[in-house]
Amino acid sequence: MCNFELLLINEKAKMEDLQKLEEEFQARIDRGEKIEPKDWMPERFRKQLIRMMSQHAHSEIVGMLPEGNWITRAPSLQRKVNLLAKVQDEAGHGLYIYCGAETLGISRDEMIEQLHSGKAKYSSIFNYPTLSWADMGAIGWLVDGAAIVNQTMIAKCAFGPYSRAMIRICKEENFHNKQGYQILWALCKGTPEQKEMAQDSLDRWWWPSIMMLGPTDKDSPNSKDLMNWKIKMQSNDTIRQRFIDRTVPQAEVLGLKIPDPDLKWNEERRSYDFGEIDWEEFFNVINGKGPMNKERLQARRDAEKNGRWVREAANTYYKKRKEQAA
């Protein structure tokens, strides 16, 4: 038997072993078991998780920027404290998820470099400007509301560290959602000018909030694998419909009008029909052509540069203490 034939036999044996491992892996997922970092997993499962988790972590960190812009301009001390606490929560969410992604064999430095270079994506919603105080309400109500609908599903996902992180994060996101709704409630019960400001904010944030839940199922190239592995528990379109169905009645309580002339209740489906989404805008934003893409990324690059001395000082102090202990 020649060397080439031996090579073919060995490769075939490896493929058969790999196929068996993948079948056992899928069987575990189908049984509802959690996959932990030290468990065997297909390489593409690992890569998809890294992509999804790093994108989520980046979104939490970049998401601090539109709100941080309003901390000093909030209308009362209580509002300042509440908003500051929320921004602090978002930083913590990013750290939880970065830590979970690191268990998959990628470093935080590498993930952050991918963000700053533009290689990694983050949620499209954070590339829109915050023009008024009402936007702090709209972000909490709409953006965090959409995130909750999505993330409560991730809390049931097959990867243990991601699932467990989402349990705590969703509790805090519920607080953020109620905080945002309360801001708009106060504005809507205030002067006509304040209610007009709330309506203007809803008009600007409604469609981006729907878009942030991802492209339609037919245009989502990763959804099939993610749902098969139970990383995603529901499709983008299903989650989007759930968000709309729960949010429209809340807008009616506020006395605000959803900016969608095609929105109407479908008695047969027991759900809302809604208008066509501008997917061209969505893809422009995620590809770097949104209103605030350049400013958001530059702010993160500046923060990395300006905070470098703190990290270097902390590392030097740690090494010094370690040497003293030795």
N, C-alpha and C positions, 0 to 999 in steps of 0.2 A: 504494500500500500504506500503510495507516494505521500509526500508532505502536504500537498494540496488537498488530497482526500482526507487526511487526518484533520486538517484545518477546518474543512467543511463539517466534519462530524462533530468537532468541538464546538463550532459556532451553533450548530443545530441543537446540541445539548444545552448550551447556554440560553438559547431562545426558548426552549421548552421549559427550563427552570424559571426563566423570567415570566413566561406565560402563567405558570403555576402560581408564582408569587402574586401576580396581578389578580388572578382569580380568587385567591385567598383574601387578598386585600379588599376586593370589591365585596366579597361575601361578608366581611366584617362590617363594612359600611352599610350594606343592606340589612344587617341585623341590628343596626342602630348603635354600634359601638363607637367610642371616641378613639381617634387616632392621636397618639402622643408623639412628641418629637423624636424619641429614640426608637419608635416602631419603624419597620420597613415601609417604604412608600414609593410609588412610581416617581421617577424624576419629573415628569410633567405635572404631577400632582403638587410636588414641592414648588416648582416654578410658578404655577398658577396661584398657589397660596401666597408666595412672596410678592407677586405682582399685585394681588388683591389687597393684602394686608399693608404693604408699603404705601399703596395708593390711598388707603383709608387713613393711615397714620399721617401722611402728608396733608390730607384734607383737614384733619383736626388742627394741625399746626398752622397751615395757611389760613384756616378759618378764624384764627384769632385776630387777624389783621383788620378785617372790615369792622369788627366790634371794638377792638382796641382803640380805633380812631375816635370813638365816641365816649370813652370813659371820662375824660376831663370835661366833656360838654353835656353830660347827662343833666337833666333838669333839677335834680335834688341830690342830697348826700346819700339818701337811701338807694336811689337809682344808680349812683356811682358805685356803691358797695356791691349791689346785686350784679351789675354788669362786670365788675372786676372779678367777682367770684366765678361768674360764668366763664370768662376768658381763662381764668386759672384752671377750671375744670377741663377746658378743651386741651390745654397743654398736657394735663395728666392723661387724658384719653390717648393723645398721640404717643406718650411714653409707654403706656400699657401695650399698645399695639406694636410699637417698635420692638419692645422686649419679646413679645410673642413671635414676631417675625425672625428675630435673631436666633430662636431655637431651631430654625430651619437652615442655619448655616450661612447666613448673610450678616454682615456687620452693620451697625447703625450708621457708621461713617460712609459706608458704600451706598446705603439707601439715600442718605442725605445728599451725597454727591450726585446721584442719579436725579434727584429733584432739582438741584441747582443747575445741572447741565441741561435740563429740559427733557431728559430721557424718560423720566417717570412722570406719570400724570397725577392729578389730584382733582377733586370734584369741580365740575364746571361752574357751580353756583358761586364760588368765591372769587370769580373774575368779574363781578358786577360791583359798581360803586354804592356806598351807603350815603345817600344825599340828605337824609333828615333823621330826626330822632325816631320817627315812626318806623324806620327801617330796622331798628333794634327789636321792635315788636314783630315785624314781619319775618325777620330771620328766625326768631325764637318760635313763632307760631308755624310758619310754613317750612322753613329749611330744617329745623330740628324735628318738626312733625313728620316730614318725609323721611328723615334719617331714622326716626323711631320705628316707623312701619317697616323699613328695610332691616334695621339692626336687631329687632326682636326676632326676626327669622334667622339671622346669623348666630344669635345666642343658642340656637338649636343645631348648629352646624357640626360636621363630623370631626373637625380639628379641635382638640381639647383646649389649648391655650387661647385660641381665638374665641371659642364659645364662652369660656369662663370670663374673659375680659369684657365681652359684650353684656354679661349679666349686670355688672357694676355700671358700665357706661350707660346702659339703657335707663337705669334708675336716675342717673344724673341728667340725662337728656329729657326725661319727663319733667323734671324741675325746670329746665331751660324752656321747654315748650309752654308750660303754664306761665312762666315769667313773661314770655313774649306776648302771649294772648292777653295777659293782664295789662300790659303796656297799651295795646291797641284798644282794649276795653275802656281804659281811662280816657284815651283820646276820643273815642267814639261817643262817650258820655260827656265830653267837654264842649268847647265852643264849636261853631260850624267850621271855623278855620282848622281846628284840630282834627275834626272828623274828615275834612277834605284831605288833610295831610295823610291820615291813615288810609284813605281810599287810594290816593296817589301811590303810596307804598305798595299796597296790594296789587295795583295795576302793573307795577314794575317787577314785582317778585313772583307773581303767580306762575307765569310760563317757565321762567328759569327753574323754579322749584319742581315743576313737573318733569322738566328735562333732566334734572340732576339724578333721577332714578334710572337713567341709562337709556340707550337706544331701544327701539322696538325689538321684540324677540327675534325677528327675522334678520335684523342687522346687528345682533350681538354675537360675535364669533366665539366667545368663551363660555356662553351660558350653558350649552349642551354638556360640556365636560364638568362644569362647576355643579350643575344640578345632579348629574349622574353620581358625583362624589359627595353629594349633600353638603357642599360648601355653601352653595345657594339653595335655599329651600323653596323659593318661589321665583317665577320669572319676572323680568322687569315690568312687563305689561300688567301682570297680576298685581304687583305691588303698587304700581301707579294708580290702578283702578281703586284699590283699597284706600290709598291716600286721598284721592278725590272724593270718594264716597263719605269719608269721615270728616273732611274739611269743609265741604260746601255748607252743611247745616250750621257749622260754627260761624261761618261768614254771615249767614242769615241772622244769627243771634246778635252779632255785632252791628247789623244793619248795613253791611258792606256788600257791594255787588262784585261778583267774580267777573273778570274781564274776558268773558268767553260768550259771544252771542249764540253759539251752538250748544251751550250747556243746557241740558234738560233731563228730567227724571224719566227713566225707562221703566214703566210698571212691570213689563214682562220680565225683564232681567233683574228688577229690584235693585237698580244701580243707575248711575248717571252716564249719559252719553256726553261726550265733549268734543270740542273742535280739533282741527288738524294742528299738530305741533310743527313748529318751524325747525325741522331737523338740520337745515342748512346752517342756521345760527348755532345750534348745539355743536355741530362738528367744527365750525369755525372757532368756537370758544375753546374746545378741548385741544385744538391744534395750535393754540397760541395766538389767536386773532380776536380775543375778547376785549371788552373795554378796559380791563385792568390786569391782563395777563403779565405784561412787562413789569408793571409796578409791583405786583405781588411777588414775583420771583426775585426782583431786585431787592425788595425789602428783606426777603429771607437770606439772600446772599450777603447783604450788609450786616444782618444780625449775626451770621456765622463769622464774618470777618471781625466785627467789633467785639464779639464775645470770646474770641480766640485766647486772649490773655487770661481770662478767667479759667478756662479749661487747662491751659498750660500751668497756671499757678496751682491749681488743684492737683494736677498730676505730679508736679514737683514736690508739693507738700506730702502727698501720699508716699512717694518714693523715699523721701527723707525720713518719715516716720517708720517706714518698713526697715530701712537701714539701721535706725536707732534700736528698733525692737530686736534685730538680729544680733 
